[in-house]
Amino acid sequence: MPEATAGQSEVIQAAIATHRHRPGALLPILHAIQDGLGYIPGDAIAPIAQALNQSRAEVAGVLSFYHHFRTRPPGNAIVQICRAEACQAVGARQLEGHAKQRLGIDYHATTRDARISLEPVYCLGNCACGPSVRIGDAVYGRVSPAVFDALLDQLDSDVVVVQ
């Protein structure tokens, strides 16, 4: 796991200070750190554990249990493919295979050039228009392999087209 820099340590300490007194503070702290840094650096585990009077193993266990949390910096763009049943019923599994092949990575990985991270998500709330994909904050429906390729090409050109 990458170590935290000085600026990242400030984000970690701020998340701890803000949430440590809440009931069930661990998840809000982890979310705040990931929201601020894009991932949870390994150096965050010990101060979180100390602040919450938990063991480092307990914090690391929660961190590894939830696939939402990243322990490495993500790519410049995060591509999420919906894996919920409604999307699977209309081709999400085929889309997954295509995406993994096109990007040359599996879920929870980042391309070698650090441009794109691929993540599964278990509902984007776009069930009637599956299979669905989210890139950044934009959700796209009825994504075929050809549409997926066009979306990646838009990332390459830094042109965003809303569909």
C-alpha positions, -999 to +999 in steps of 0.1 A: +000+000+000+014+035-008+025+057+021+008+090+028+024+123+020+023+153+043-007+167+025-024+134+026-017+131+063-037+163+068-067+148+050-064+117+071-062+137+104-091+159+094-113+129+086-105+114+119-111+146+138-145+152+120-159+117+124-142+099+154-170+107+179-198+095+157-214+061+163-199+037+138-172+062+129-149+039+109-169+039+077-174+077+076-137+081+083-128+058+054-153+074+031-139+109+039-103+099+033-112+082+000-133+112-010-104+135-002-075+114-017-091+090-041-079+060-020-069+050+015-031+051+020-016+023+041-004+050+066-040+058+074-047+025+092-026+031+124-040+066+132-075+055+125-071+024+147-056+045+175-083+071+174-111+045+175-094+023+200-094-006+175-066-028+163-049-022+130-062-056+119-098-045+125-094-014+104-076-033+077-103-060+077-130-035+071-110-018+044-104-051+026-140-063+031-156-034+012-147-034-025-156+003-027-125+013-009-092+016-028-058+011-013-040+024-044-045+057-063-071+053-090-066+062-127-075+096-141-110+082-150-130+056-130-152+034-152-178+014-133-199-013-149-232-022-133-234-059-123-269-059-109-294-085-121-313-061-143-282-051-162-269-087-164-302-097-180-295-074-209-258-080-216-237-066-187-216-098-185-207-096-222-199-059-217-177-067-187-157-092-208-153-066-236-143-039-212-117-061-195-102-071-229-102-036-243-085-021-212-063-051-206-072-051-169-096-068-145-119-052-119-102-033-092-072-025-114-058+005-133-043+006-168-005+007-170-007+044-181-028+052-150-055+066-172-085+043-163-095+022-133-122-004-138-146-012-110-178-032-106-209-015-091-240-032-080-267-008-091-265+026-108-303+032-105-306+030-143-323-004-144-346+003-174-317+013-196-291-014-189-264-023-192-253+008-175-218+023-171-207+053-150-176+072-160-168+098-133-202+113-124-219+105-157-242+075-161-247+060-196-274+035-205-278+008-231-241+005-233-230-020-260-194-029-266-194-004-295-208+024-273-183+015-246-155+019-271-169+052-282-170+064-246-133+054-241-125+072-274-141+103-259-119+100-229-089+098-252-099+131-269-110+148-237-143+155-254-173+148-233-205+140-252-237+135-231-259+108-245 
